Amino acid sequence: MTSIQTAQERARFNMIEQQIRPWEVLDPRVLALLDQIKREDFAPAAHKALAFTDMALPLTQPAVEGQAMLAPRVEARLLQELSVQPKDKALEIGTGSGHMAAMLASLAQRVVSLEIDESLARIARGNLQQAGITNAEVRVADAAANAFAACATEAPWDVILLSGSVAEVPPALLAMLAPGGRLAAIVGQEPVMRATLITRTGDAAFTTTQPWDTVAPRLRNMPEPSQFKF
């Protein structure tokens, strides 16, 4: 092992033990994945040195709103909240570099990840291939277009993850959850957003929890509530 690899392994260990465990990420499957799916392999070349820092990483230069890797502890906690099972079919909106898709695919049967930016989708596909992930498909699509038509074609989904923040959870996505399906998103406006986990418990019944606060980059083109007031 080279000195660079040794330093990366030490940085990854510190990230898991000092950033992620203290944030109540204790699922051994998730912790193992953070060690196996190497975050620096999915970080853009300009920011590989920052792969283990507690921050969202821009994926483009100049930075574009919504095109970022979520902070490591946020990715890990969202993954834990979803409790992904081996037979689950998962949908991700906002592929980015493919890091979250890789972790989802390591737990689920199959993942479809939608990315609005064609160049990022191409990079994500390469990253997933390099990581040996064969059950995650990256598609170029504006997920919200035409009433979320790109997501509806293979519904229902057992897991839906929005890898970025939204003003509110679109009802069209909730309608695509299978019975017992879970959706995770970061919802709200800066400076305070809430991690939101919604579980489908019946035909038109859902339970919602908001277990923690954070801030995350906005997903592009997602519906915003009307600001018009009388």
C-alpha positions in Angstrom: 0.0 0.0 0.0 1.4 3.4 -1.0 1.7 6.3 1.4 -1.2 8.0 -0.5 -3.4 4.9 0.0 -2.5 4.7 3.6 -3.4 8.4 4.1 -6.8 7.8 2.4 -7.5 4.8 4.5 -6.8 6.8 7.6 -8.9 9.7 6.4 -11.8 7.3 5.6 -11.5 5.7 9.1 -11.6 9.1 10.7 -14.6 10.1 8.6 -16.6 7.1 9.7 -15.6 7.3 13.4 -15.6 11.0 13.9 -18.3 12.3 11.5 -20.7 9.5 10.8 -21.0 7.3 13.9 -21.6 10.4 16.1 -24.5 11.3 13.8 -26.3 8.1 15.0 -25.3 6.1 12.0 -24.9 2.7 13.6 -26.3 0.2 11.0 -23.3 -2.2 10.4 -24.3 -2.6 6.8 -24.1 1.1 6.1 -20.8 1.5 8.0 -19.3 -1.4 6.1 -20.4 0.2 2.8 -18.7 3.5 3.6 -15.5 1.6 3.9 -16.0 -0.5 0.7 -17.5 2.1 -1.7 -14.6 4.5 -1.7 -15.9 8.1 -1.7 -12.7 9.5 -3.2 -13.2 7.4 -6.3 -16.5 9.2 -7.0 -15.3 12.7 -6.1 -14.3 15.0 -9.0 -10.6 15.3 -9.6 -10.4 18.9 -8.4 -11.9 17.9 -5.0 -10.6 14.4 -4.3 -8.5 15.8 -1.4 -11.8 17.0 0.2 -13.6 13.6 -0.2 -13.6 12.9 3.5 -14.5 16.3 4.8 -17.9 17.1 6.3 -19.2 19.1 3.4 -21.1 18.8 0.1 -18.6 18.7 -2.9 -19.3 20.6 -6.1 -19.3 18.3 -9.1 -18.7 21.0 -11.7 -16.5 24.0 -12.2 -17.9 26.6 -11.9 -20.3 25.1 -9.3 -23.9 24.6 -10.5 -26.8 24.6 -8.0 -27.9 21.0 -7.2 -24.8 19.4 -8.8 -23.0 18.2 -5.7 -22.1 15.1 -3.6 -24.0 15.3 -0.4 -21.9 15.5 2.8 -20.8 12.0 4.0 -22.9 12.0 7.2 -26.0 13.1 5.2 -25.5 10.3 2.7 -25.0 7.7 5.4 -27.9 8.8 7.5 -30.3 8.9 4.6 -29.2 5.4 3.6 -29.8 4.1 7.1 -33.2 5.7 7.3 -34.3 3.9 4.1 -33.5 0.4 5.5 -32.9 -0.9 2.0 -33.6 -4.7 1.7 -32.0 -7.2 -0.8 -35.2 -7.5 -2.9 -36.0 -3.8 -3.1 -36.2 -1.9 -6.3 -34.9 1.6 -5.7 -35.2 4.9 -7.5 -32.8 7.8 -7.0 -33.3 11.3 -8.3 -30.1 13.2 -8.7 -27.3 10.7 -9.6 -24.5 13.2 -9.3 -21.2 11.3 -9.3 -23.0 7.9 -8.6 -21.7 7.4 -5.1 -25.2 7.1 -3.5 -26.3 4.9 -6.4 -23.4 2.6 -5.7 -24.3 2.3 -2.0 -28.0 1.8 -2.8 -27.1 -0.9 -5.4 -25.0 -2.7 -2.8 -28.1 -3.2 -0.7 -30.9 -3.4 -3.2 -31.8 -5.8 -6.0 -31.8 -3.0 -8.6 -31.4 0.8 -8.8 -32.5 3.3 -11.4 -30.9 6.7 -11.0 -32.0 9.8 -12.9 -29.6 12.6 -13.7 -30.6 15.8 -15.4 -27.1 16.6 -16.7 -25.8 14.4 -19.5 -22.1 14.9 -18.7 -22.6 14.0 -15.0 -24.6 10.9 -16.0 -21.7 9.8 -18.2 -19.2 10.3 -15.4 -21.5 8.4 -12.9 -21.7 5.5 -15.3 -18.0 5.3 -15.5 -17.6 5.5 -11.7 -20.1 2.7 -11.2 -18.4 0.6 -13.7 -15.0 1.2 -12.1 -16.5 0.2 -8.7 -17.9 -3.1 -10.2 -21.5 -2.1 -9.7 -23.7 -3.9 -12.3 -27.2 -3.5 -10.9 -27.5 0.3 -11.1 -28.7 2.1 -14.3 -28.1 5.8 -14.8 -30.6 7.5 -17.1 -30.5 11.1 -18.4 -33.8 12.6 -17.5 -35.5 15.7 -15.9 -37.3 13.6 -13.3 -40.0 16.2 -12.6 -40.9 16.8 -16.3 -44.4 15.7 -17.5 -45.6 14.9 -14.0 -42.6 12.7 -13.2 -43.2 10.5 -16.3 -39.6 9.3 -16.3 -40.1 7.8 -12.8 -43.6 6.3 -13.4 -42.7 3.9 -16.1 -41.4 1.2 -13.7 -43.4 2.1 -10.6 -44.1 1.0 -7.9 -40.8 1.5 -6.2 -39.8 0.0 -2.8 -37.3 2.9 -2.2 -37.2 6.4 -3.5 -34.3 8.7 -2.6 -34.0 12.3 -3.5 -30.3 13.1 -3.4 -30.7 16.8 -2.8 -33.2 19.1 -1.2 -36.7 20.0 -2.3 -39.2 22.6 -1.1 -41.8 19.8 -0.6 -42.2 16.2 -1.5 -44.2 15.9 -4.7 -47.4 13.9 -4.3 -46.7 12.2 -7.6 -43.7 10.5 -6.1 -45.6 9.2 -3.1 -48.1 7.7 -5.5 -45.3 5.6 -6.9 -44.4 3.9 -3.7 -45.1 0.2 -3.3 -47.0 -0.9 -0.1 -44.4 -0.6 2.6 -42.2 1.6 0.4 -40.1 4.3 1.8 -39.2 7.8 0.4 -36.4 9.9 1.8 -35.8 13.5 1.0 -34.4 16.7 2.6 -37.3 19.2 2.7 -37.6 22.9 3.4 -35.8 26.2 2.9 -32.5 27.5 4.1 -31.3 27.9 6.8 -33.2 24.9 8.2 -34.3 21.8 6.3 -35.6 18.6 7.6 -34.7 15.0 6.6 -38.1 13.5 5.8 -38.9 9.8 5.7 -42.3 8.8 4.3 -43.6 5.2 4.4 -46.6 4.0 2.5 -48.8 2.1 5.0 -51.9 1.6 2.9 -53.5 2.5 -0.4 -53.7 6.2 0.5 -52.1 6.1 3.9 -48.6 7.3 4.7 -46.6 7.9 7.9 -44.0 10.8 8.0 -41.1 11.3 10.3 -38.6 14.1 10.3 -35.8 12.8 12.5 -33.0 15.4 11.9 -32.1 18.8 10.5 -29.6 19.6 7.8 -29.1 21.7 4.7 -28.4 20.3 1.2 -28.1 21.6 -2.3 -31.4 22.0 -4.2 -32.3 19.5 -6.9 -32.8 21.2 -10.2 -36.3 21.7 -11.7 -38.2 20.3 -8.8 -41.6 21.9 -8.1 -41.5 24.9 -5.8 -44.7 26.0 -3.9 -46.3 29.1 -5.1 -45.1 32.3 -3.4 -48.2 34.3 -4.5 -50.2 35.6 -1.6 -53.3 37.8 -1.4 
